[in-house]
């Protein structure tokens, strides 16, 4: 296709949006009072180690009134921004340490940025009782990303990552567990890194990953050039728990659910000084039952006669998973840190499927038989990460080297039996064994330098090297020879190699209220598809540049305006490229396309943020222009079989708007509401569809919690998705509502809870397909009403010079 034409079509609305933003920016008053900034690091005097979670209050010098509050991050850093001219002091509060009160700090036109490093002394008094009342917010909304603090979600105590993602703003999860962001694909990271299990089987892995092992979920819709540009909608980063508190800390969780479900987990960390040792282990037993009705009418292109197919599918499975982490970090000195960590994931599953298949035409019944499937499969991933970080003398001036390697084998053993009712026939047996191995390595070198008070530079190399080996073996039982014979049509091997070398740079500059960040990422992709069975190699090499632009304008302390642009890409997975067919259902086969091109996306987003102590409103408007977009096309292969493959669309474009609204009413009621409206236009003229298809769809996510007492909280969340178009048809609306309750016990060291997913059993997926030779209707429901009761217990021991103090923070 003509990519220059596609680029030109995109640039016109981009220029209009930038013009609107600049007009708004300069139309705003420029006479607001000067604002300052106070930054620093908090350390422990005895060990000289940075302290996390220290509370700092910025107080007015004369009245002692609290102006702002901040909490130190994992590296002990704090930052007060938007400080008006005046005289202040800082006061700290941290369990087991003496209160620190600084000298006077003066902010004026000549002193806009102040630096104050703080050292805390151990408190020699024994603390008899500590009650922690401050809690993290469920949502932490900023103009460039949304952070969902999983610990504050009652449903997360017992559910899976897939269930928690349904509650995250702008994220959608369908009945199969497939995740999308703003109605488009997203790149899912684990701890900021790619994981092999987040490829083809991401949905299954997320359904088995315990939510109580997750610390937070970050959503970045328009990332900077520092991040890999994959994913149409942006990035979803799942950050697993890793405690770094001093002393011995940990927690245990156990849940039991309906239909013989259960899960349990334990996490520990021990930090006596410069060394932090951490680890966790969890298991999860699940049960999945799915009922699907698939009705289709197929027209023979030669005879023009119609055939009618009806499939009734009942599929059950009992997946069991283990997840483990272990890591060690060592602070060599106050400038250098090294660390090594590993993760292990194992899932095995037995599936039992029964498909009732009937075929008829105008003359009556053609065939009636059962297809029985017994499936045994497992998936495993082991990965290891090593890092070294050096901090220079200047604050936030650092360089970090990190290497990650992951190995993920998977085996799927399918045993099929066809039992015929009409016409009468002997049973037919066939088997397929699918072996897949994914190997990923990632090497990153990241450099950050705050050149001046208002300028920051980031440079880096990001190398990602992956190999995907797919080996299919098929066989059928020969009644004459009384043995299984290899089926050459179902036996093949396909290897896909993808090596990507990227160099990026970003420069961030601020001028009073105006902020600018420019980024550029250059990537060289070396791709190779090798069809082992036919000895055909399909190489693909290309170099592409991905620019990013972030503009911001601070209207007041509580209001901000931002405009972002990024050029993004969505690369096909190995399964999308594999041209050998999968025969799970002989009448519905799937085939990859080795010539599938990567999607190219231009993404623009205009955002506004307003917040005060009780409310936060974050509306956004976004526009995406995409060419070579992926779409699934289903066509008749012959009079009895359908074939589905991936194709590239000529182009499609979409414009959408959403609002992330958060409210805290009297510390009793918390409300989070995120509606999203989305209009798209699909151009599939290159695939033989003459007219463009337009659709308007919308979705909404609602989450509310009510604090019944100091110890009891109830929570309700729900999400709705309206109908949405595909090139050949549409998906119909869906709705789900969940409920949870938590009661704290044992002086807030522990809690008991109840959760119920899909209270009204409304979760479903319904799709319609319509073309001249084929019409189809597919309806799927699952046993999605899942109930759990459970208990969690957290503990912590902070080691002092002579005494032990218990930290019971949840």
N, C-alpha and C positions, 0 to 999 in steps of 0.2 A: 504494500500500500504506500501511498505518498505521505511519508512522515513529516515532510516540510509543511504540507497542507494542514496536517493535524496540529503541528506546533503553532502555525499561524492562527488557526481557529481558536486555540486556547489563549493566545496572548492578548486578544482584544478584551475579554472580560477581566483578565488579570490587571491590565492597565487601568481599567475603570475602577476596580476595587482599590488599587493603590491611590488613585486620584481622590476617591471619596475619603480614604483614611487621612491623607495629608490635609485635605480641606477641613475635615473635622478637627484635626490636631491644631491647626493654626487659627481656627475660629474660636478656640477656647481661651479663657483668660490666662495671661502669662504673668500676673502680678501676685501670685500666691507667695506666702511666707517661705523663707528658706528652710529646708529640712536637712538634718544631719544623720550621721550613722556612727554607732559605737560597736566595735567588734573586739573579739579576743578569744583566748583559750583558758579553760579551767583545768588545773592540774592538782594532783595530790602531793603534798609536801614530802612525805616519807619516801615514795617510790618514783616521784617525778612523772607518773603516768597520767595521761589525760583522763578526765572523769566525764562519763556520760550521764544524762538525765538530771543534771544539777539545775535547780530552779533559780533564776535570777530575776530580780525586780529592779526596774529603773524608777527611782523615786525623785520627786521634786525636793530640792535642797531645803527650802524654807518650810513647806507644809508637811513634808514626809509622805505626801500622797503618791500612791502607786500609779505611774504613767503607763508603763508597759511591762509585760512578763514574757520571758523566753526560757527555753530549756535547751541545754547543750546536746549536741548530736553525738554520734558514736565516737567521734574523734575529739570530743570536748569543746568544740567550737560553739560560739554563740554570736548573735548579730541582732542589734536593735536598729531598725531602719525607720525613716520618716520622723526623726526626732526634731521637734521645734526648737528654735533658739531659746536658751535658758540655762539654768544651773541645776545639776542633778547629782545623785550618787547611786551606786549599785549595791544591792544587798543580796546575799545568797542564802539558799536553804537546801540542805542535803542531809539525809539520814546518816548519823554517825560522824558528822564533821561539824566543826565550830562555824558559827555564823560569821561571814565576812562582810565588812562594810567599807566601801572605798572612800577615798578622798573626793573632794568636789570635782565634778566634770562640767566644763563650760562649753556649750555649743553656740557658735555664732558664725558670722560670715567668714571669719578667718580660720575657724576650726570646724569644718564640716564633717570630717571623719576622724574619730578618736579611736585609739587602740589601747586596750587594757587587759593584760593577762593576769589571771587570778590564781593564787595558790591556797589550797584549803588544808587546814590542820585537822588531824584526827581528834574527835571528842572523846576524852578519857572517861566520861560519865557513861554508865550503863543505861541504855534506853529500855525502859520497862515495857512500854507499849507504843506502837506507832500505828496510826490510822491514816491510810492514804485515801483521800477523797477525790483527788483530781484524776480524770480519765481522758484518754485520747478521744478525739472526735471520730465518729464512724467514717465520715468523709473529710478529707483535707483537700479543698479545692483551690487550685491556683490557676493562673491564666494559661500556663503552658502544659500543665498535667493535672490529673485527678488521682489522688491517693486514697485507697480504700483500706482502712485499718481493720484487718480481718478479726483481730482479737475482740473487737467491740461488737461483732455480729453474733447474736445468740445462735443462729443457724450454723455458724462455722464450728461450733463445739462438737457437732456430730456428723455434719455433712461432708461432701466432697468438694474439691476445687471447682468442679463443673457447676455444682449447685450455688456456690458462693459467687461465681462469676455472673450469675443471673442478676445479682443485686448491685453490681458495679455500674456506675453511670456510663451510658453510651454503649455498653456491651450487650450483645444478644447471644443466647445459647438455644439451639433448636433441640428437638426431641432426641436426636442422635448424638447430642453432645458437641456438635460443631459450633465453634465460636466465631463470631463476627464483631466488628467494631464499626459503628455508624453504617450498618448494613453492608459492610465490605470486609474482605479478608484482613486478618491482622497477623503480624509476626509475634509469636508467643516465645518469650524468653524465660529461663529459670535462672534467677540470680544474675540477670543481665547477660546471660550467655545462651547460645543456641543449644538445643538438646535433641538427639536423634528421635526420642519418643514424642517430640512435639511436631513430627512430620505427619505422615499418613495416619498414624494411630493416636494423634493428639487427643481426639475425643475420648477414646477408651482410657488413655492415661490420666486425663483430667477427672474422669469419673471415678478413678481408683485412688487418686492422690488425696490423702486426708486433709480437710480444710484446716484442722487444728495444727498442722505442721507449717502453715503459711503465716508470715508476719504481716505482710501488706501486699496489695496489688496496685501497680502503677500503670496508668493509662496515659500514653503520650500520642496525641493525634497528629502532630506535625513536628517530628523530632529534628534536632539539628544535625549537621553533617558528621558529628561525632558518632552517630548511631548508624548501623546498617540500614540502607534505605528500603528494605523489603517490607511488603505488606501494604495493601491499598489503603486501608483505614488507619494504619499506624502501628504502634507497638503496645503489647500488653506484657508487662514484666512482673512475674510472680517471684516475690522475695521470700525465701524460706527463713524460718526462725534460726537465729544464731545469737545466743546470749553472750555478752562480754562484760557482765558485772563482776566486780571483785568477789573473791570467795567462792563458795559452792552454791550453785543455784540450779533449780530444775522444776519440772512439773510432770504430772501424769494425768492421763485422760482415759476414760473407759466408757463405752456406749454399747447398748444392746437395743436392737430394733426389731420390727416385725419381719415375718418371713425369714427367720433365722439369720438376720443380719447382725453383725457386730464389728466393732473396731476399737483399738486401743493404741496408745502412744506414750512414749516417755522421752523427755529431753533433759540434758544435763550440761552444765559447764562448770569448769573449775579454773579460777584465775587467782593464784596466790601472789602474783607480782607481774613480771614481764611476760610470763607465759599464759596463754589462754587456751585451754583444751575444751572442746565442745563436741557434742554428739547427740543423735536422736535415733529412735527406732519406732516404727509403727506397723501395724498390720490391719487389714481391712477385708472382711468377708461380705460380699454383696450378693444380690439376687436380682436378675433382670428378666422380665417377661414382656414380650412384645407381640401384639396382634396386628396383622396387616392385611388389608383387602386391596387387591390390584385387579381392576377390570379394564380391558382394552378392546378396541375394535380396530382391526387391521385390514386394509384394502390391498388386494393383490394388484400390482401395477399392470400386469399383463391381462388377466381375465376380468379384472374389475369386480371380482367377487369379494364379499366381506367374511371375515372369520372373527369369532368372538372368544376371548380368553378370560378366564376367571381364576385367580389365585387367592387362596385363603391360607395365610402363613401364620403359624404359631411358633415363636422362637423363645427359648428359655436358656439362661446361662447363669453360672455361679462363679464369677471371677473372685480370685483371692490374691491379694497383693502384699508385698513387704517393701518398706521404704526405710533406708538407713543413711545416716550421714555421720561423718567423723572428721574432725579438723583440728589443727593446731596453728596458733599464731604466736610469734615471738618478737618482742620489741627489743632489738639489739641495743639500741640506745634511743634517745629522743628524736633522732633523725631517720633511723632505718628500721624497717619492719619486714619480716618474711613470714610466709604462711603456706601451709599445704592442707588440702581438704579433699574429701572424696564423698561421692554419693553412690548409692546402690538401689536399684529398683528391680523388682521381680514380680511378674503377674502371670498366673496360670489360670486357665479357664476351660470348663467343659460346656459345650453348647449342644442342645438338642432341638432340632428344627423339624417341623412337620408342615409340608406344603401340599394342599389339596388343589390339583390342577385339572381344570375342565376346558375343553376346546370344542366349539360347535360352529356350524355355519347354517346357511339357509336350508340345508337338507337334514339338519338334526345334529345329534351328538357325534363328535369325531373321536374324542378320547377322554378318558376319565381315569386318573391315576394319582397315587401319592408319591411324593419325593421326600424321603427321610434322610436327614443329615445328622451324623454324630461327629462332633468336632472336638479335638483336643489341641490346645495351643498354649504356648508360653511366650513371654516377651521379657527380656532382661536388658538392663543398662547399667554399666559401671563407668564412672567418670572420675577424673582426678584433676585438681587445679593447683598450680604453684604460682606464687606471686612474690615479688620483691618491690618495695616502695621506699623511695628516698625523699625526704623533705629537706628542702634547702633552708637557709636562714630566714628568708622572707616568708611571711605567713602565706599559706596556700600555694607556695611555689614548690612543685613536686614532680616526680617522674615515677611511673609505675610500669613494671614488666610483668606480664601474666601469660601463662600457657595452660591450656585446657585440652584434655584428650578424653574422648568418649567412645565406648564400644557397645553396640546394641544388636545382639542376635535375636531372631524371632522365628519360631517354627509353628506352622499351622497344618494340622493333619486332619483332613476331611474324608469321612467315609459315607458314601451315598448308596441308597437303595431305592429303586423305583418299583412300586407295587401297583400292578395294573388291574383295574376293574373292567374297563372297556377300551378297546377290545381285549379279550382275555389273552394273557401272555405270561410267560415265566418272569419272575423278578429279575431285574437288571441291577448289577453292582458296578460302581465305579469309584475310584479314589483319586484324590489330589493331595500332594504334599508341597507346601510352599515354604521355602527357606529364604529368609532375608537377613542380611547383615549390613548394618550401617556403621561406618567409622567416621568420626568427626574430630578434627583438631583445630584449635584456634590459638593464634599468637597475636598479642596486642602489646603495643608500646605507646603509652599515653603521657604526654607532657603538658603541664599546666603552669602558666606564669602570669600572675597579676602584675603587669608591667607598671601600672601606676594605680592611683586611687580609683580611677574611672575606666581603666582599660585592662582587659584580660585576654590572653592568647592561649589557645589550645592547639596542639599539633599531635599527630599520631599515625601509627601504622596498624592496620587490622587485616590479618591474614586468616582466611578460613578455608580449610581443605577437607573435602568429604568424598566418601566412596560408598556407593549403594549397590549391593550385589543381590539380585533377585533370581532365585532358582526355582522353577516350577517343574513338578513331575506329575504326570497323569497316567492312570492305568484303568483298564476295564476288564471285567471278568468274561472269559470266553467259555461258554457252556460246552463247546465241542472238545476243547483241550483241558477243561476242568482246572483252569488256572487264570491268573491275572496277566494280561498282555499290555505292554507299554503302549500308551496312546501318544503317538508322535505329535498330533495336533495340539495336545495339551502339555507337551514337555518342551521346555525352553529355558534359556538363561540369558539374563540381561544385566549388564554392569554399567553404572552411570558414575562418572567422575566429575566433580565440580571443584575447581580451585579458584578462589577469588582473592586478589591482592588489592588492598585499598590504602590510599594515603589521604588524610583529611586535615583540614585546618579551619578553625573558627576564630574570629576576632570580635570581642564584645566591647562596646564603647557606650558610655552614658554621659549626657550633658544635662545636668540638673534633672528636669522631668522627662527628658527624651532618652530612650534606650535603643541601641542598634546592635544586632549580632548578624554578621555575615559568615557564611560557611560554604566550603567547597570540598567535595569528596570525589576523588577520581578512582575508578575501579577497573581493573583488567580481569575479565572472566575467561577462564580456560575450561571449556566444557567438552566432554567426550562421551557419546553414547555408543556402547559396544554390544551388538546383537551377537552373542557367542554362538547361538544355534545356527545362524545363517552366515556367520563370519563377515558381518557388515559393520563398519565403523562410521559414525556420523559426528564429525567434530564441529565445534562452534567456538569461535574466539571473538571477543569484542571488548572495546574500551568505551566506557560511558562516564559522563560527568554528572554529578548530582548536586546542584546548588541549593542552598537554603538561605532564607532571609527572615529575620524576626525583628519587627519594629514595635516599640511600646511607648506609650505616653501616659504619665501619671497625672490624672486630673486632680485628685486630692489624696489624703492618706487612705481613704476607703474606696477610691474609684480608680480604675485603670483601663486603658484601651490598648489593644494589641492587634497587629496584622502579621500573619505568618505565611510563608510560601516554601514549598519543598517539591523537588522532583523525586519521584519514588519509582520503585520497580517491584513486580511480583514475578518471581522465577518459577518455572514448573518444577514439581517434584519428580523423583525418579519414576513413580507410578504413573504420572501424567504422560511420561515420554515412552514408557515400555509398550512396544507395538504388539506384544503377544497377549492374547485374550485371557481373561479370567472366566472360568466356567462354573461358578457356584450354582448358577441356574442356567441350564442349557438353552432356555428360551429367552434369556435376558443376559447378554454377555457384555463385558466392558473391555475396551481396547484403548491403549495409550496412543499418543501421537508424537513420534520422535522429532517431528518438524515444528512442534508447538513453539511459538516465539514468546519471549517474556513480555508481560504487560508493562507499559510505561504510563505513569500517572503524574499529572500536574495537580497539586493540591494547594488550595488557598483557603485561609481561615481568618475571619475577622471576629475578635472576641472582646467582651467588656466584662469587667468585674466590679461589683459593689458589695461591700460587707461592713457590718458593725459587730458588736459583741454578741448579737442574737441571730442575725440573719446574714445570709450570703446568697447572692444571685449572680450567676455566670452564664449569660446568654452568648450564643455563638452562631455565626453564619459561615457555612463552608461550601466550597465549589470544587469539583473534581472533573478533570477532563482526562479520559483514558483511551488509549488506542492499543490494539492487539489484546483486548481483554479476553479472559478465559470464559468459555461457556460450554455446558454439556449439551450435545446434540444427539437425539435418539432417532434412529431410522430403521426401517425394516431391512434385515439382511436377506431374508427369504420369506416364504409364506408363513413360517412358524417362529422365526427368531428375530428379536430386536437387538441392535448393536448400539451401544452408547460410547461416545468418544468426546475428547476435549477439542474445541476449535477456537481460533482467534476471531473475535468480532472486529469489524472495521473500526468502530469507535463507539464509545458511549460517554455521556456526560451526566453529572448529577449536581444538584444544589440542595442543600439542607439547612435546617436551623434546629437548634436545641437549647434548652435552658436547664442548668443544674441549680436547683433551689434547695437551700438548707436553712432550717430554723431550729432554734433552741428556745422553748417557751418555759420560763421559770425553772429551768433545770429539771423539769418533769417530763416534758414531751419533746422528742426530737423527730423532725420530719425532713425527709429527703425525697425530692420529686424531680424526675428528669424526663420531660417529654422530648421527642425527636421527630421532626417532619422531614420527609425525604422525597424529592422529585427526580426522576431519572428518565433519560431518553436513550434507547438502544438502537444502534444502527447495525443490522446484520445483513446488509445488502450483499456483502461478499460471500455469504453463505446461501444465497438464493432467496432471501426474504426481501421483497421489494419495498415494503413500507417500514418506516421507523415505528418503534413501539414506545409509548409514553406511559409512565405510571406514577402515581402518588401514593406513598405509603407512610405510615407513622407508627411509632411505638412509644411506650411510656413505662417508666420504672418508678415504683413507689415503695418507700421504706419508712416505717414509723415505729418508734419505741416509746413506751410509757413507763416511768419509774414509779411503781406502786408504793414502794418504801425504800429505805436506804439499802435494803438487801435484795429487793425483788424488782425485776424488769420483765415486761412482756414486749414482744416485737411482732409486727406484721409486715410482710413485703410481698409485692406482686409485680408482674410485668405483662404487658399486652403488646402483640405485634399484629398489625393489620395485614391485609392481602398485599402481595407483591408480585410483579411480573417477572417472567423469564422469556427468552426469545421464542419459546414454543408454547408457553402457557402461563400458569401462575400458581403461587402458594396461597392458601386461604388463611384467615386470621387464627390466632392462638392466644390463650390466656392461662395464667397460673397464679395461685395465691398460696403463700406459706405462712406458718405461725410458729413462734417459739416463746419460751418463758424460762427465766433463770433466777435462782435464789441462792444468795451467797451464804455460806456456813463456815463454821470453825474460825470465827473472828476474821472472816474474809480471806482466809487462806485457801478455801475451796468453794465450789459451787455445784449445785445440782440443777438439771435443766431437762426440758421437754421440747422436742422439735417435731413438727409435722410438715412435710412437703406436699404440695398440690392438694390442699385440703378438700377441694370440691371435685377432684379428679377431672379437671378440664384440659389438662395438657394433651395435645395431639398435634399431628402434622398431616395436612391434607393438600394434595397437589393435583393439578389438572394440566393435561398436555393436549394440544390440538394442532394438527397439521393435515394437509390434503389426504394423506394415506394412513394416518394414525390418530386416534383419540384414546386418551388414557385417564383414569382416575385412580389415585392411590391414597388410601386412608390408613394412618398408623396411630395406635394407642399403646401405652405401656403401663406397667404397674407403678406409676409415679407417685402414688400416695404412700410415702415412707415416713414412719414414725420412729423416733429414738428417745430413750431416756438415758441419761448419763451423769457422770460426775467428773470433776477435775479438781486437782489439788496442786498448788504451787508453793514452793519453799525457797528460801534463800538464806545463806549464812555468809555474813561479811566479816572477814578476819581483821581484827584490830591488833594493837601491840600486845595486849594481854587478855583482852576480853573478846567474847563472841556476841554479836547482835543479830537478831533474826529480822530479815526484811521480807515482809509478807505481801509485797506489792503484787497485784494480779496483772 
